Amino acid sequence: RGTRALLSLGRPPGRARGGGVYLMVCTARDRAGARYKVQENIERFFTRFVEEGKATVRLREPAVDVCLSKANASNLKNFLSAVRLAHQGTDIGALPLSTLVPAKTSEVEKPKTKMIITSRRDYPLTKNFPYSLEHLQASYCKLARIDTRVLCLKKLRKLDLSHNHIKQLPATIGDLICLQELNLHDNHLESFSGALCNSTLQKSLQFLDLSQNKIKALPIQFCQLRELVNLKLDDNELIRLPFKIGQLHHLRFLSAARNKLPFLPSDFRKLCLENLDLFGNPFEQPNPLVPSIQLKIPLTLLECAARATVNYRIPYGCRLLPSHLCEDLEVAKTCQCGSACLSSFIQITVTMNLHHVAHTVVLVDNMGGTEAPVICYFCSLDCYSQFLDRYLQSN
């Protein structure tokens, strides 16, 4: 039971003109196969679940049950029909018989689901990867690009291409519909494309390691990867984190140590993490008393329309608005009062204790700090003034 097997119906070699018909079962342990006479030797067929690829053939001598499962339903029906005819003594010439010979190893081996390659000399150059692979690691292979043969492995759940020389990711990685873990640690990546963020990875990707690359920024669309649980961005050249990072509701582990982050995005407050590591970033000293004022008074018609669209949750899309306006609306800021602002706002940075968003926090610096600057936006002078009053009173 549970063993991959090859079933054949036929006659042994050298008996082309005579002899009975046999059912032969070959397994990885017994490639030579066990043969069972068929004619007038079938006790019963169990075919209740044949549409699910399951059936059982019960023999009289010896008293054996041949149980089949995970078979193609159509092929299984044809096979059982031929066995039934052979049992009834139908003319051999009318049956689809095989010559009963030992099975090849590839026919009875369990499909390979895992392959680990850790050197260039072991990397297959002439043979294809098994299509049954679910876990592939190809590290330290000096790969300059992702092999197109890898992109055909539709059952892949884990792909580890760490410690290579990959500079760019093909959009076709998004065609790996089962991919849950992608490890690209220690490569030469300079970007992570928006096309990948809009692919089927949105529904499957849970672990992503982009650490030790040369990435300066991630695209706006990055936060469409909403199934992410673990994200590693250490040792890059990031000058900012994704604007809408708060949309990653499933994110529990985030590390972005040793980058070039001056502050955190406003949306960072929405995260709910188990572990956070931001050590070694050149965070600026926040000063709420020195705002960056980008208010336009009176507000432009575009600003008023944009604010109303977001505040009143008016549906929009590329079929209703020009695409550049849709992109602007996607990155609308949120004031402390809850209202939206587009290009007219006041911006400051304030101190946030990282324990507000994470259970465990790696120290931000060697001084034992767990605080970092986070951006705040205000849609008007009134909102900023109210904040300033509260801030001065508390200090």
ChimeraX attribute file (.defattr): number of C-alpha atoms within 10 A of each C-alpha:
attribute: neighborCount
match mode: 1-to-1
recipient: residues
	/A:1	8
	/A:2	8
	/A:3	13
	/A:4	16
	/A:5	22
	/A:6	18
	/A:7	18
	/A:8	21
	/A:9	25
	/A:10	24
	/A:11	24
	/A:12	17
	/A:13	10
	/A:14	9
	/A:15	11
	/A:16	10
	/A:17	8
	/A:18	9
	/A:19	10
	/A:20	15
	/A:21	25
	/A:22	24
	/A:23	21
	/A:24	23
	/A:25	21
	/A:26	23
	/A:27	22
	/A:28	19
	/A:29	12
	/A:30	13
	/A:31	19
	/A:32	16
	/A:33	21
	/A:34	14
	/A:35	19
	/A:36	19
	/A:37	21
	/A:38	24
	/A:39	18
	/A:40	14
	/A:41	17
	/A:42	22
	/A:43	14
	/A:44	13
	/A:45	16
	/A:46	12
	/A:47	16
	/A:48	10
	/A:49	12
	/A:50	20
	/A:51	14
	/A:52	14
	/A:53	17
	/A:54	19
	/A:55	22
	/A:56	18
	/A:57	18
	/A:58	17
	/A:59	19
	/A:60	15
	/A:61	13
	/A:62	10
	/A:63	11
	/A:64	13
	/A:65	15
	/A:66	15
	/A:67	13
	/A:68	19
	/A:69	18
	/A:70	13
	/A:71	15
	/A:72	13
	/A:73	17
	/A:74	11
	/A:75	11
	/A:76	21
	/A:77	18
	/A:78	12
	/A:79	15
	/A:80	18
	/A:81	13
	/A:82	18
	/A:83	26
	/A:84	19
	/A:85	16
	/A:86	27
	/A:87	18
	/A:88	14
	/A:89	14
	/A:90	13
	/A:91	9
	/A:92	16
	/A:93	7
	/A:94	10
	/A:95	16
	/A:96	12
	/A:97	17
	/A:98	15
	/A:99	15
	/A:100	21
	/A:101	16
	/A:102	16
	/A:103	20
	/A:104	14
	/A:105	13
	/A:106	9
	/A:107	15
	/A:108	19
	/A:109	16
	/A:110	14
	/A:111	13
	/A:112	13
	/A:113	15
	/A:114	14
	/A:115	13
	/A:116	13
	/A:117	17
	/A:118	15
	/A:119	12
	/A:120	14
	/A:121	9
	/A:122	11
	/A:123	16
	/A:124	10
	/A:125	9
	/A:126	6
	/A:127	8
	/A:128	9
	/A:129	16
	/A:130	15
	/A:131	16
	/A:132	15
	/A:133	20
	/A:134	19
	/A:135	19
	/A:136	20
	/A:137	16
	/A:138	21
	/A:139	22
	/A:140	17
	/A:141	18
	/A:142	16
	/A:143	19
	/A:144	13
	/A:145	14
	/A:146	17
	/A:147	10
	/A:148	11
	/A:149	12
	/A:150	18
	/A:151	15
	/A:152	15
	/A:153	22
	/A:154	16
	/A:155	16
	/A:156	23
	/A:157	20
	/A:158	20
	/A:159	19
	/A:160	18
	/A:161	26
	/A:162	25
	/A:163	20
	/A:164	20
	/A:165	20
	/A:166	20
	/A:167	16
	/A:168	16
	/A:169	17
	/A:170	15
	/A:171	15
	/A:172	13
	/A:173	20
	/A:174	21
	/A:175	16
	/A:176	21
	/A:177	19
	/A:178	19
	/A:179	25
	/A:180	19
	/A:181	20
	/A:182	19
	/A:183	19
	/A:184	25
	/A:185	23
	/A:186	22
	/A:187	22
	/A:188	18
	/A:189	21
	/A:190	18
	/A:191	17
	/A:192	19
	/A:193	17
	/A:194	16
	/A:195	15
	/A:196	21
	/A:197	21
	/A:198	17
	/A:199	19
	/A:200	17
	/A:201	23
	/A:202	19
	/A:203	17
	/A:204	20
	/A:205	25
	/A:206	20
	/A:207	19
	/A:208	18
	/A:209	20
	/A:210	24
	/A:211	24
	/A:212	22
	/A:213	24
	/A:214	19
	/A:215	20
	/A:216	18
	/A:217	16
	/A:218	19
	/A:219	15
	/A:220	18
	/A:221	17
	/A:222	23
	/A:223	22
	/A:224	20
	/A:225	23
	/A:226	21
	/A:227	19
	/A:228	25
	/A:229	18
	/A:230	19
	/A:231	18
	/A:232	20
	/A:233	24
	/A:234	23
	/A:235	22
	/A:236	22
	/A:237	19
	/A:238	23
	/A:239	17
	/A:240	16
	/A:241	21
	/A:242	19
	/A:243	22
	/A:244	21
	/A:245	22
	/A:246	19
	/A:247	18
	/A:248	20
	/A:249	16
	/A:250	17
	/A:251	23
	/A:252	19
	/A:253	19
	/A:254	21
	/A:255	20
	/A:256	24
	/A:257	22
	/A:258	21
	/A:259	24
	/A:260	18
	/A:261	21
	/A:262	17
	/A:263	22
	/A:264	23
	/A:265	18
	/A:266	21
	/A:267	19
	/A:268	21
	/A:269	16
	/A:270	15
	/A:271	19
	/A:272	20
	/A:273	22
	/A:274	15
	/A:275	18
	/A:276	23
	/A:277	22
	/A:278	24
	/A:279	21
	/A:280	18
	/A:281	20
	/A:282	15
	/A:283	20
	/A:284	13
	/A:285	13
	/A:286	18
	/A:287	12
	/A:288	19
	/A:289	12
	/A:290	10
	/A:291	14
	/A:292	13
	/A:293	15
	/A:294	13
	/A:295	17
	/A:296	12
	/A:297	8
	/A:298	9
	/A:299	12
	/A:300	12
	/A:301	9
	/A:302	12
	/A:303	17
	/A:304	15
	/A:305	13
	/A:306	21
	/A:307	21
	/A:308	15
	/A:309	15
	/A:310	20
	/A:311	14
	/A:312	10
	/A:313	9
	/A:314	9
	/A:315	8
	/A:316	14
	/A:317	12
	/A:318	11
	/A:319	8
	/A:320	9
	/A:321	10
	/A:322	11
	/A:323	12
	/A:324	10
	/A:325	14
	/A:326	16
	/A:327	13
	/A:328	13
	/A:329	19
	/A:330	15
	/A:331	15
	/A:332	18
	/A:333	27
	/A:334	21
	/A:335	20
	/A:336	15
	/A:337	14
	/A:338	11
	/A:339	16
	/A:340	26
	/A:341	26
	/A:342	20
	/A:343	18
	/A:344	22
	/A:345	22
	/A:346	20
	/A:347	20
	/A:348	19
	/A:349	24
	/A:350	18
	/A:351	15
	/A:352	18
	/A:353	14
	/A:354	24
	/A:355	16
	/A:356	14
	/A:357	19
	/A:358	19
	/A:359	13
	/A:360	14
	/A:361	22
	/A:362	17
	/A:363	17
	/A:364	22
	/A:365	15
	/A:366	8
	/A:367	7
	/A:368	9
	/A:369	14
	/A:370	17
	/A:371	19
	/A:372	21
	/A:373	23
	/A:374	22
	/A:375	19
	/A:376	22
	/A:377	24
	/A:378	26
	/A:379	25
	/A:380	19
	/A:381	13
	/A:382	10
	/A:383	15
	/A:384	22
	/A:385	12
	/A:386	12
	/A:387	15
	/A:388	14
	/A:389	10
	/A:390	10
	/A:391	12
	/A:392	10
	/A:393	7
	/A:394	7
	/A:395	5
